[in-house]
Amino acid sequence: MVDPFIQEVTNALLGVELVIALVLTFLGALSYRRTGNPKLAWVTCAFAIFLGKSSLLLLAFYQPSLLSLTVDLWPVILDVIVLVVLYLGVVRAGT
């Protein structure tokens, strides 16, 4: 059995990942629309994939009868780090 504290931390990090992915997908789509740069379209797609993944994981967390997925803490931490690094790479490339 998994520690309830670890489950709550994982749940909170999934929420953080969802919000970050949502904001970055929105900003990437706006930037692509404004500039038409195809590189931004690819990065926006990557953010959208993270958004879909975190949405499915949160759905599995709250509705285990719909989806039978296990959610571990370390992959979620790594996902948040990847999102931040992708964001920083896009911001630095734009300056």
N, CA, C and O atoms as a GROMACS GRO file, in nm:
protein
  380
    1MET      N    1   0.084  -0.118   0.000
    1MET     CA    2   0.000   0.000   0.000
    1MET      C    3   0.089   0.125   0.000
    1MET      O    4   0.190   0.131   0.070
    2VAL      N    5   0.049   0.222  -0.078
    2VAL     CA    6   0.126   0.344  -0.090
    2VAL      C    7   0.088   0.439   0.023
    2VAL      O    8  -0.028   0.447   0.064
    3ASP      N    9   0.188   0.510   0.072
    3ASP     CA   10   0.167   0.607   0.179
    3ASP      C   11   0.070   0.716   0.131
    3ASP      O   12   0.088   0.770   0.022
    4PRO      N   13  -0.033   0.750   0.209
    4PRO     CA   14  -0.128   0.854   0.168
    4PRO      C   15  -0.063   0.990   0.145
    4PRO      O   16  -0.108   1.066   0.060
    5PHE      N   17   0.042   1.021   0.220
    5PHE     CA   18   0.112   1.148   0.201
    5PHE      C   19   0.175   1.154   0.062
    5PHE      O   20   0.167   1.256  -0.006
    6ILE      N   21   0.238   1.043   0.021
    6ILE     CA   22   0.300   1.037  -0.112
    6ILE      C   23   0.192   1.051  -0.220
    6ILE      O   24   0.215   1.116  -0.322
    7GLN      N   25   0.076   0.991  -0.198
    7GLN     CA   26  -0.033   1.004  -0.295
    7GLN      C   27  -0.079   1.149  -0.306
    7GLN      O   28  -0.107   1.197  -0.416
    8GLU      N   29  -0.088   1.218  -0.194
    8GLU     CA   30  -0.130   1.358  -0.197
    8GLU      C   31  -0.026   1.448  -0.263
    8GLU      O   32  -0.061   1.540  -0.337
    9VAL      N   33   0.102   1.422  -0.237
    9VAL     CA   34   0.208   1.499  -0.302
    9VAL      C   35   0.205   1.474  -0.453
    9VAL      O   36   0.219   1.568  -0.532
   10THR      N   37   0.187   1.349  -0.493
   10THR     CA   38   0.177   1.315  -0.635
   10THR      C   39   0.058   1.385  -0.698
   10THR      O   40   0.069   1.437  -0.809
   11ASN      N   41  -0.054   1.385  -0.629
   11ASN     CA   42  -0.175   1.451  -0.678
   11ASN      C   43  -0.149   1.601  -0.696
   11ASN      O   44  -0.188   1.659  -0.797
   12ALA      N   45  -0.085   1.663  -0.598
   12ALA     CA   46  -0.057   1.806  -0.607
   12ALA      C   47   0.038   1.836  -0.723
   12ALA      O   48   0.018   1.933  -0.796
   13LEU      N   49   0.140   1.754  -0.740
   13LEU     CA   50   0.234   1.775  -0.850
   13LEU      C   51   0.167   1.753  -0.986
   13LEU      O   52   0.200   1.821  -1.084
   14LEU      N   53   0.074   1.660  -0.993
   14LEU     CA   54  -0.001   1.642  -1.117
   14LEU      C   55  -0.084   1.766  -1.149
   14LEU      O   56  -0.097   1.805  -1.265
   15GLY      N   57  -0.139   1.827  -1.045
   15GLY     CA   58  -0.212   1.952  -1.065
   15GLY      C   59  -0.122   2.063  -1.113
   15GLY      O   60  -0.159   2.140  -1.201
   16VAL      N   61  -0.003   2.071  -1.056
   16VAL     CA   62   0.096   2.172  -1.099
   16VAL      C   63   0.135   2.146  -1.244
   16VAL      O   64   0.143   2.239  -1.324
   17GLU      N   65   0.160   2.019  -1.277
   17GLU     CA   66   0.196   1.984  -1.415
   17GLU      C   67   0.084   2.020  -1.512
   17GLU      O   68   0.109   2.072  -1.621
   18LEU      N   69  -0.038   1.995  -1.472
   18LEU     CA   70  -0.153   2.027  -1.558
   18LEU      C   71  -0.162   2.177  -1.583
   18LEU      O   72  -0.182   2.220  -1.697
   19VAL      N   73  -0.147   2.257  -1.480
   19VAL     CA   74  -0.157   2.402  -1.494
   19VAL      C   75  -0.042   2.456  -1.580
   19VAL      O   76  -0.063   2.538  -1.669
   20ILE      N   77   0.080   2.409  -1.554
   20ILE     CA   78   0.195   2.454  -1.632
   20ILE      C   79   0.176   2.416  -1.778
   20ILE      O   80   0.198   2.499  -1.867
   21ALA      N   81   0.136   2.292  -1.804
   21ALA     CA   82   0.117   2.248  -1.943
   21ALA      C   83   0.006   2.326  -2.011
   21ALA      O   84   0.017   2.360  -2.129
   22LEU      N   85  -0.101   2.356  -1.939
   22LEU     CA   86  -0.212   2.433  -1.996
   22LEU      C   87  -0.166   2.574  -2.034
   22LEU      O   88  -0.193   2.621  -2.145
   23VAL      N   89  -0.098   2.640  -1.943
   23VAL     CA   90  -0.051   2.776  -1.968
   23VAL      C   91   0.050   2.778  -2.084
   23VAL      O   92   0.042   2.864  -2.172
   24LEU      N   93   0.145   2.683  -2.082
   24LEU     CA   94   0.246   2.682  -2.186
   24LEU      C   95   0.188   2.644  -2.323
   24LEU      O   96   0.234   2.696  -2.425
   25THR      N   97   0.089   2.557  -2.326
   25THR     CA   98   0.023   2.524  -2.452
   25THR      C   99  -0.048   2.647  -2.507
   25THR      O  100  -0.040   2.676  -2.626
   26PHE      N  101  -0.117   2.719  -2.420
   26PHE     CA  102  -0.188   2.840  -2.462
   26PHE      C  103  -0.090   2.946  -2.513
   26PHE      O  104  -0.111   3.005  -2.619
   27LEU      N  105   0.017   2.970  -2.436
   27LEU     CA  106   0.116   3.069  -2.478
   27LEU      C  107   0.188   3.028  -2.606
   27LEU      O  108   0.217   3.112  -2.692
   28GLY      N  109   0.218   2.900  -2.619
   28GLY     CA  110   0.282   2.853  -2.741
   28GLY      C  111   0.192   2.871  -2.863
   28GLY      O  112   0.239   2.910  -2.970
   29ALA      N  113   0.063   2.842  -2.847
   29ALA     CA  114  -0.030   2.860  -2.958
   29ALA      C  115  -0.041   3.007  -2.996
   29ALA      O  116  -0.046   3.040  -3.114
   30LEU      N  117  -0.046   3.094  -2.896
   30LEU     CA  118  -0.051   3.237  -2.926
   30LEU      C  119   0.076   3.284  -2.997
   30LEU      O  120   0.070   3.362  -3.092
   31SER      N  121   0.191   3.235  -2.951
   31SER     CA  122   0.317   3.274  -3.012
   31SER      C  123   0.327   3.222  -3.155
   31SER      O  124   0.373   3.294  -3.244
   32TYR      N  125   0.283   3.099  -3.177
   32TYR     CA  126   0.285   3.045  -3.312
   32TYR      C  127   0.193   3.124  -3.404
   32TYR      O  128   0.227   3.152  -3.519
   33ARG      N  129   0.077   3.158  -3.354
   33ARG     CA  130  -0.018   3.235  -3.434
   33ARG      C  131   0.039   3.373  -3.471
   33ARG      O  132   0.019   3.424  -3.581
   34ARG      N  133   0.111   3.431  -3.375
   34ARG     CA  134   0.166   3.565  -3.398
   34ARG      C  135   0.285   3.561  -3.494
   34ARG      O  136   0.297   3.648  -3.580
   35THR      N  137   0.373   3.461  -3.478
   35THR     CA  138   0.496   3.459  -3.558
   35THR      C  139   0.491   3.366  -3.678
   35THR      O  140   0.556   3.391  -3.780
   36GLY      N  141   0.415   3.258  -3.669
   36GLY     CA  142   0.412   3.160  -3.776
   36GLY      C  143   0.535   3.071  -3.781
   36GLY      O  144   0.556   3.000  -3.880
   37ASN      N  145   0.617   3.074  -3.678
   37ASN     CA  146   0.739   2.994  -3.671
   37ASN      C  147   0.703   2.846  -3.651
   37ASN      O  148   0.640   2.813  -3.551
   38PRO      N  149   0.742   2.757  -3.743
   38PRO     CA  150   0.706   2.616  -3.729
   38PRO      C  151   0.770   2.548  -3.608
   38PRO      O  152   0.716   2.450  -3.558
   39LYS      N  153   0.882   2.600  -3.560
   39LYS     CA  154   0.943   2.543  -3.439
   39LYS      C  155   0.851   2.561  -3.319
   39LYS      O  156   0.842   2.474  -3.233
   40LEU      N  157   0.782   2.675  -3.314
   40LEU     CA  158   0.687   2.698  -3.205
   40LEU      C  159   0.568   2.602  -3.213
   40LEU      O  160   0.512   2.564  -3.110
   41ALA      N  161   0.530   2.564  -3.333
   41ALA     CA  162   0.421   2.468  -3.348
   41ALA      C  163   0.461   2.333  -3.288
   41ALA      O  164   0.380   2.269  -3.222
   42TRP      N  165   0.586   2.290  -3.311
   42TRP     CA  166   0.631   2.163  -3.254
   42TRP      C  167   0.639   2.169  -3.102
   42TRP      O  168   0.600   2.074  -3.034
   43VAL      N  169   0.690   2.278  -3.051
   43VAL     CA  170   0.698   2.292  -2.905
   43VAL      C  171   0.558   2.298  -2.843
   43VAL      O  172   0.535   2.242  -2.736
   44THR      N  173   0.466   2.365  -2.911
   44THR     CA  174   0.328   2.372  -2.863
   44THR      C  175   0.265   2.233  -2.862
   44THR      O  176   0.189   2.200  -2.771
   45CYS      N  177   0.296   2.152  -2.961
   45CYS     CA  178   0.247   2.014  -2.963
   45CYS      C  179   0.303   1.934  -2.845
   45CYS      O  180   0.231   1.854  -2.784
   46ALA      N  181   0.430   1.956  -2.813
   46ALA     CA  182   0.489   1.887  -2.698
   46ALA      C  183   0.420   1.928  -2.569
   46ALA      O  184   0.392   1.844  -2.484
   47PHE      N  185   0.392   2.057  -2.554
   47PHE     CA  186   0.320   2.103  -2.436
   47PHE      C  187   0.180   2.043  -2.432
   47PHE      O  188   0.131   2.007  -2.324
   48ALA      N  189   0.115   2.032  -2.546
   48ALA     CA  190  -0.020   1.976  -2.552
   48ALA      C  191  -0.019   1.827  -2.516
   48ALA      O  192  -0.113   1.778  -2.453
   49ILE      N  193   0.087   1.756  -2.554
   49ILE     CA  194   0.097   1.615  -2.516
   49ILE      C  195   0.111   1.602  -2.365
   49ILE      O  196   0.049   1.515  -2.305
   50PHE      N  197   0.191   1.688  -2.304
   50PHE     CA  198   0.202   1.687  -2.158
   50PHE      C  199   0.067   1.722  -2.094
   50PHE      O  200   0.031   1.665  -1.991
   51LEU      N  201  -0.006   1.813  -2.154
   51LEU     CA  202  -0.137   1.849  -2.104
   51LEU      C  203  -0.232   1.729  -2.108
   51LEU      O  204  -0.302   1.701  -2.010
   52GLY      N  205  -0.233   1.658  -2.219
   52GLY     CA  206  -0.318   1.539  -2.229
   52GLY      C  207  -0.277   1.431  -2.131
   52GLY      O  208  -0.363   1.368  -2.069
   53LYS      N  209  -0.147   1.409  -2.117
   53LYS     CA  210  -0.097   1.307  -2.026
   53LYS      C  211  -0.134   1.340  -1.881
   53LYS      O  212  -0.182   1.253  -1.808
   54SER      N  213  -0.111   1.463  -1.840
   54SER     CA  214  -0.143   1.499  -1.702
   54SER      C  215  -0.294   1.497  -1.678
   54SER      O  216  -0.339   1.465  -1.568
   55SER      N  217  -0.373   1.530  -1.780
   55SER     CA  218  -0.518   1.522  -1.765
   55SER      C  219  -0.563   1.377  -1.744
   55SER      O  220  -0.647   1.350  -1.658
   56LEU      N  221  -0.507   1.285  -1.824
   56LEU     CA  222  -0.542   1.144  -1.807
   56LEU      C  223  -0.498   1.089  -1.672
   56LEU      O  224  -0.570   1.011  -1.610
   57LEU      N  225  -0.380   1.129  -1.627
   57LEU     CA  226  -0.333   1.081  -1.497
   57LEU      C  227  -0.419   1.134  -1.382
   57LEU      O  228  -0.449   1.062  -1.287
   58LEU      N  229  -0.459   1.261  -1.392
   58LEU     CA  230  -0.548   1.314  -1.288
   58LEU      C  231  -0.684   1.246  -1.293
   58LEU      O  232  -0.744   1.220  -1.188
   59LEU      N  233  -0.733   1.218  -1.412
   59LEU     CA  234  -0.860   1.146  -1.424
   59LEU      C  235  -0.848   1.008  -1.361
   59LEU      O  236  -0.939   0.963  -1.290
   60ALA      N  237  -0.737   0.940  -1.387
   60ALA     CA  238  -0.714   0.808  -1.328
   60ALA      C  239  -0.702   0.817  -1.176
   60ALA      O  240  -0.742   0.725  -1.105
   61PHE      N  241  -0.648   0.927  -1.128
   61PHE     CA  242  -0.631   0.943  -0.984
   61PHE      C  243  -0.766   0.964  -0.914
   61PHE      O  244  -0.792   0.907  -0.808
   62TYR      N  245  -0.852   1.046  -0.976
   62TYR     CA  246  -0.981   1.077  -0.914
   62TYR      C  247  -1.091   0.978  -0.950
   62TYR      O  248  -1.185   0.961  -0.873
   63GLN      N  249  -1.082   0.914  -1.066
   63GLN     CA  250  -1.183   0.819  -1.109
   63GLN      C  251  -1.116   0.686  -1.147
   63GLN      O  252  -1.107   0.654  -1.265
   64PRO      N  253  -1.070   0.610  -1.049
   64PRO     CA  254  -0.998   0.487  -1.082
   64PRO      C  255  -1.086   0.384  -1.153
   64PRO      O  256  -1.034   0.291  -1.215
   65SER      N  257  -1.218   0.398  -1.144
   65SER     CA  258  -1.306   0.303  -1.213
   65SER      C  259  -1.304   0.326  -1.365
   65SER      O  260  -1.332   0.234  -1.442
   66LEU      N  261  -1.270   0.449  -1.409
   66LEU     CA  262  -1.265   0.479  -1.552
   66LEU      C  263  -1.134   0.436  -1.616
   66LEU      O  264  -1.132   0.379  -1.725
   67LEU      N  265  -1.024   0.463  -1.547
   67LEU     CA  266  -0.891   0.430  -1.598
   67LEU      C  267  -0.813   0.355  -1.490
   67LEU      O  268  -0.814   0.394  -1.374
   68SER      N  269  -0.748   0.251  -1.530
   68SER     CA  270  -0.669   0.174  -1.436
   68SER      C  271  -0.520   0.204  -1.461
   68SER      O  272  -0.451   0.128  -1.528
   69LEU      N  273  -0.475   0.315  -1.405
   69LEU     CA  274  -0.336   0.356  -1.419
   69LEU      C  275  -0.276   0.376  -1.281
   69LEU      O  276  -0.344   0.417  -1.188
   70THR      N  277  -0.149   0.348  -1.270
   70THR     CA  278  -0.079   0.378  -1.146
   70THR      C  279   0.004   0.504  -1.168
   70THR      O  280   0.061   0.526  -1.275
   71VAL      N  281   0.009   0.586  -1.067
   71VAL     CA  282   0.080   0.712  -1.075
   71VAL      C  283   0.187   0.712  -0.966
   71VAL      O  284   0.157   0.705  -0.847
   72ASP      N  285   0.314   0.721  -1.010
   72ASP     CA  286   0.425   0.726  -0.916
   72ASP      C  287   0.475   0.869  -0.905
   72ASP      O  288   0.453   0.952  -0.994
   73LEU      N  289   0.542   0.898  -0.796
   73LEU     CA  290   0.587   1.033  -0.768
   73LEU      C  291   0.703   1.077  -0.858
   73LEU      O  292   0.699   1.188  -0.913
   74TRP      N  293   0.805   0.994  -0.876
   74TRP     CA  294   0.924   1.036  -0.948
   74TRP      C  295   0.899   1.069  -1.095
   74TRP      O  296   0.956   1.167  -1.143
   75PRO      N  297   0.819   0.994  -1.167
   75PRO     CA  298   0.792   1.035  -1.306
   75PRO      C  299   0.719   1.170  -1.315
   75PRO      O  300   0.741   1.246  -1.409
   76VAL      N  301   0.635   1.198  -1.218
   76VAL     CA  302   0.565   1.327  -1.218
   76VAL      C  303   0.663   1.440  -1.192
   76VAL      O  304   0.655   1.546  -1.256
   77ILE      N  305   0.756   1.419  -1.100
   77ILE     CA  306   0.859   1.520  -1.073
   77ILE      C  307   0.942   1.544  -1.200
   77ILE      O  308   0.971   1.659  -1.235
   78LEU      N  309   0.979   1.437  -1.268
   78LEU     CA  310   1.057   1.451  -1.391
   78LEU      C  311   0.977   1.521  -1.500
   78LEU      O  312   1.034   1.598  -1.578
   79ASP      N  313   0.848   1.496  -1.508
   79ASP     CA  314   0.764   1.564  -1.607
   79ASP      C  315   0.762   1.714  -1.583
   79ASP      O  316   0.772   1.792  -1.678
   80VAL      N  317   0.750   1.755  -1.459
   80VAL     CA  318   0.750   1.898  -1.426
   80VAL      C  319   0.884   1.960  -1.464
   80VAL      O  320   0.889   2.071  -1.517
   81ILE      N  321   0.993   1.889  -1.436
   81ILE     CA  322   1.125   1.940  -1.472
   81ILE      C  323   1.139   1.952  -1.623
   81ILE      O  324   1.194   2.051  -1.672
   82VAL      N  325   1.091   1.854  -1.697
   82VAL     CA  326   1.098   1.859  -1.844
   82VAL      C  327   1.019   1.978  -1.897
   82VAL      O  328   1.065   2.047  -1.988
   83LEU      N  329   0.901   2.001  -1.842
   83LEU     CA  330   0.821   2.116  -1.886
   83LEU      C  331   0.894   2.248  -1.861
   83LEU      O  332   0.894   2.336  -1.947
   84VAL      N  333   0.955   2.260  -1.746
   84VAL     CA  334   1.027   2.384  -1.714
   84VAL      C  335   1.148   2.401  -1.807
   84VAL      O  336   1.175   2.512  -1.853
   85VAL      N  337   1.220   2.292  -1.833
   85VAL     CA  338   1.337   2.301  -1.921
   85VAL      C  339   1.294   2.335  -2.064
   85VAL      O  340   1.360   2.415  -2.130
   86LEU      N  341   1.185   2.275  -2.112
   86LEU     CA  342   1.133   2.311  -2.244
   86LEU      C  343   1.096   2.458  -2.250
   86LEU      O  344   1.127   2.527  -2.347
   87TYR      N  345   1.031   2.505  -2.146
   87TYR     CA  346   0.992   2.646  -2.141
   87TYR      C  347   1.116   2.736  -2.144
   87TYR      O  348   1.121   2.833  -2.220
   88LEU      N  349   1.214   2.704  -2.064
   88LEU     CA  350   1.335   2.785  -2.059
   88LEU      C  351   1.409   2.782  -2.193
   88LEU      O  352   1.467   2.882  -2.235
   89GLY      N  353   1.408   2.668  -2.258
   89GLY     CA  354   1.470   2.658  -2.390
   89GLY      C  355   1.402   2.745  -2.492
   89GLY      O  356   1.468   2.806  -2.576
   90VAL      N  357   1.271   2.751  -2.488
   90VAL     CA  358   1.196   2.836  -2.582
   90VAL      C  359   1.219   2.984  -2.551
   90VAL      O  360   1.237   3.064  -2.642
   91VAL      N  361   1.218   3.019  -2.424
   91VAL     CA  362   1.236   3.159  -2.385
   91VAL      C  363   1.377   3.205  -2.422
   91VAL      O  364   1.394   3.315  -2.474
   92ARG      N  365   1.477   3.123  -2.396
   92ARG     CA  366   1.614   3.162  -2.427
   92ARG      C  367   1.638   3.169  -2.577
   92ARG      O  368   1.717   3.252  -2.623
   93ALA      N  369   1.572   3.083  -2.653
   93ALA     CA  370   1.589   3.084  -2.799
   93ALA      C  371   1.523   3.208  -2.859
   93ALA      O  372   1.563   3.255  -2.966
   94GLY      N  373   1.422   3.261  -2.791
   94GLY     CA  374   1.351   3.377  -2.842
   94GLY      C  375   1.419   3.509  -2.811
   94GLY      O  376   1.381   3.613  -2.866
   95THR      N  377   1.519   3.507  -2.723
   95THR     CA  378   1.585   3.633  -2.688
   95THR      C  379   1.709   3.657  -2.767
   95THR      O  380   1.775   3.758  -2.748
   0.00000   0.00000   0.00000
